[in-house]
Amino acid sequence: MGPWRCLLLLPLLAPALRAQQQQFMEYVERRITLLEERISQWHDQSSRYSTELRDFKNQVLGMLEAAEKERETMRAEAESAAVRVDRLEREVDYLETQNPAPPCVEVDETLMDKQVATAKQRKNEKYTKLTDCSDTIASVRAMKILKRFGSASGLWTKDAAGSSEKIYVFDGTANDTVYVFPRMREFTLFSATRKAARIKLPYPWVGTGHLVYDGHLYYIRQQGLSFQVIKFNLANKTVVDSSVFPAEEQIPVFGLSPSTYIEVSADEEGLWAIYATKEDEKNMCLAKLDPASLDIEQMWDTPCPRENAEGAFVVCGALHVVYNTRLPSRARVQCVFDVSGTLAPEDASLVYFPKRYGSHASLKYSPHERQIYAWDDGYQIIYRMEMKKKLEV
């Protein structure tokens, strides 16, 4: 086609081209308008979401501030309640001290007749004191928690007759290895036993009624239905003597410590053994031991019940029995039996122990230090005692 023909066609094609161009422009404008509407809608929604988020943030901050104020209020109320509970406990202790609990001895005519007959039979067996000790416990002056070591039951003590600083630890109620720490410092500071010497006993012990006295360990061994008191020399690691305890059909001496059948205790007068038999299964018995020969010098039937008893010790010839409940509460000395008759039961103080973790597995009185080494649910505790003079009767 020649150039002149193209020129002739231009006037004919121009309207069509303008129409297509107009349609394209209208399409682009529509797309831009739609895009602007969507951008505006997105902007509105974003602004609304931003406002809602800001309102929610302010609401959360207000709730957190209110919760913090409520927490502070509850903390202040809890502290106030703790102070009131502590004050109430001291008031209850004071009231119970001023108004002692009823005697722990059941009135049983048959038992009374039996005790009268026994007293008449043993009237020439009055105990003759070896010392001039005339003290009894007035109260627990202080409590010190040393650490937590070993299992829930066990005992720890020093030599009750000497000035040695060694600490002897019996972990558990059935074992044959005693840990010996050179001083209290090593026992307190180190959680492991690497600082302790080990003494392996020839026979395993049973219960928590053992004692270290004058360089010897007096511990309880069970053989079938009978029990032996073993005297073990701690210096040369040998058995010096042993004796079958002269009591038939023994039962656990403490109602809350079923593994302890004999509790060996020391006081200013020497060695004692606390035990119980089926013959009088309600109450405990007391015996005076000869430390040299392990012979029984004298025996007594006491009025102190086994039920709810968790431990006992002897101070100046007087048996002090500590009672609790099966659900751990506050322990207290509720029954006192003085073998010399210089302390009447009604004159004995009700001694309360501070709140603690569970139940005492052992209580070892130190005559030299006038304090008790206690094992409470795996915690080793020292109770320092306040003493007073006995009233003569």
Secondary structure as UniProt FT lines:
FT   HELIX           3..98
FT   HELIX           109..121
FT   TURN            122..124
FT   STRAND          135..148
FT   STRAND          154..157
FT   TURN            160..161
FT   STRAND          167..171
FT   STRAND          177..181
FT   HELIX           184..189
FT   TURN            194..195
FT   STRAND          197..200
FT   STRAND          211..213
FT   TURN            214..215
FT   STRAND          216..223
FT   TURN            224..225
FT   STRAND          226..233
FT   TURN            234..237
FT   STRAND          238..244
FT   TURN            255..256
FT   TURN            258..259
FT   STRAND          262..267
FT   TURN            268..269
FT   STRAND          270..275
FT   HELIX           278..280
FT   TURN            281..282
FT   STRAND          283..289
FT   TURN            291..293
FT   STRAND          296..305
FT   TURN            307..308
FT   STRAND          309..315
FT   TURN            316..317
FT   STRAND          318..323
FT   STRAND          332..338
FT   TURN            339..340
FT   HELIX           345..347
FT   STRAND          351..352
FT   STRAND          360..366
FT   TURN            367..370
FT   STRAND          371..376
FT   TURN            377..378
FT   STRAND          379..389
//
